[in-house]
Amino acid sequence: MIESLSHLTFVVRDLEKMGRILVEVLGAVEVYSSGEKTFSASREKFYVVGGVWIAIMEGESLPSRTYNHVAFKVSDEQLEKARVAVQRLGIDVKPSRPRVDGEGQSLYFHDHDNHLFELHTGTLDERLARYGRG
């Protein structure tokens, strides 16, 4: 029934601030801006990140921060480059949870609207193999 992930949508107060995070941290490419038009619920922009369509739309921020998040796969080298980019934008890096060897490393950060992002170096297969070793 499901073919693939279609897109992710984030509602944000400031399209430009979120756009900077997507481009400078995640390496996104902007492919559309509605400008002042509203074909959907509000002004919006579309980006492509690692083959995934991300939509951002103007609206109210999430009321609080939680551990609900979206994670993107990156290499070890990309993880460190992203850490520098996040810090350059003045965004706080959330401490990573305790890890076991073989499960990969993560960088967690909240955007200006309380969305949590994770950049992760591991894969599902690696994690399952590691957890299976107990």
Buried (B, 14 or more C-beta within 10 A) or exposed (E): EEEEEEEBBBBBEBBEBBBBBBBBBBBBEBEEBBEEEEEEEBBBBBBBBEEBBBBBBBBEBBEEEEEEBEBBBBEEEBBEBBBEBBEEBEBEEBEEEEEEEEBBBBBBBBBBBBBBBBBBBBEEEEBEEBEEEE
